[in-house]
Amino acid sequence: MTREEAIKWLKTFKGNTGMTELSQAFDVAIDALSAEPCEDAISRAEALKAINEMDIPEDMSVFEIKSHIGVEISILPPVQPQPKIGHWIILPPIFEEICKCSNCHSKFKQALQISNSPCPNCGCRMV
């Protein structure tokens, strides 16, 4: 079965589950299969860690430092970028704002939680 066939199959049977949890599991599987593989992505945290752990002699030229950093980054393993997923947090009526993003914690006066629109601040997809 190809990735495209699996996505089509999951979308076909998703609505027939009758269970919210199973339907959500289908959504997660569809999203995971729909993500394009990216072999050129690396972890920012791992790149910074590799650079911070480098032992650079004081007499090394800028060119040599750049070359050394390039080698360190090139040997990092690829990672699969993950989409940011969050949900709207409905705030108590004592606050002026109506809802808050679970990812970036930005507060909004609009009733954004009614829709599945992404967060205007961080772009996080809401589920």
N, C-alpha and C positions, 0 to 999 in steps of 0.2 A: 504494500500500500504506500502510495506517495504521500508527502506532506499535504498537498492540495486535496487529495482524496480524503485524508483523515479530517481535515478542516470541514469539508463538505458533509461528511458523515456525522461529525459532532454537531454541526449546525442543524442538520435534519432532525436529530433525535433529542436535541436540547429541550425543545418545547414540550416534549412528550413525557417528561420525567415525573411531573406532579410534585416534585420536592424542591424546595428553594435551595437547599444545600447542594443537591446534585446539579441543579441548573447553574449555580455559581461555580461548581467544579468544572462543568463544561466550558463556561466562560474563560476560566483560567487556562484550561487546556487549549482552547481556540486562540487565545492571546499568545500563548507560548509558541504554538505552531505557526502563527501568523508573523511573528518577529523574524525579520531577515537575519541570517547569520552574519556576523561581523568579525572577520578574522583580524582586523586591523585595530581593534579597540583594546586598550590596556587600562588597568586600574590606576586612577590618579593617585590613590593612597600608596600603591606599590611602587609607582614611579618616584614619588617624593621620598619614600623610604629608601629606595635604591640610591637616589642622589645624595640623601643625607648620610648614608653609610659609606659613601665613597671616600677613599683616602687619597686626597689630592696634595701632592707636594707643592710647596710654596714657589718653587722655580718652574712650575709647569706653565706653558704658554696658554693663552686663551684658546687658540686652535686645538691644542692637545686636550684641554679641559672639555671643550665642545665634543671632540671626538670620543673621549672617554664616556661622557654622558650619553652620547648616541649609542655606544656599544652596550652600556648598562640598560638603556631603555629597549634596545632591539632584542635583548634576551628575555625580557619579561613575557610571561605566557599571555595569550589573548584571553579576553573575557567577553562574555555575551552581555551587552548592555541590557539593563532591565528597565522597563517603563516605570515611572513614578506612579503609584496607585495610592489613593487616599479616600477619605470620605468627609462629608460636611458634618461638623459638630454644631448642633443647635445650642445656642447660648441661652441662659436663663433670661427672663424678661427684664431683669434689672439693668442689663447692659443695653447700650444704644445700638450696638451691632446685633445682627440676627444670627449670623453663623461664622464659623472659623474653619480654616483648612487644617486637616489633621497632619499634613506634611510640613507646611511652612508656618502655620499658626497665624496667618494673616486673617484679620477680621473684616467682615463685609456687612454693609447695611442692606444690600439687596438680598432677596430670598433665593440665593443661589442653590441652596440645598434641595429645592424642588426639582431642579433639573440635574442631569448628569454632565453638565458643562464642566470643562476643566477649570481649575483655579486660575483666576486672572493674574495672580502674582507669580506662581511657580510652574504653572502648566500641568500640574498633577492631574491625572485622569481619575475621576470620582466614580466609585462603585457603591 
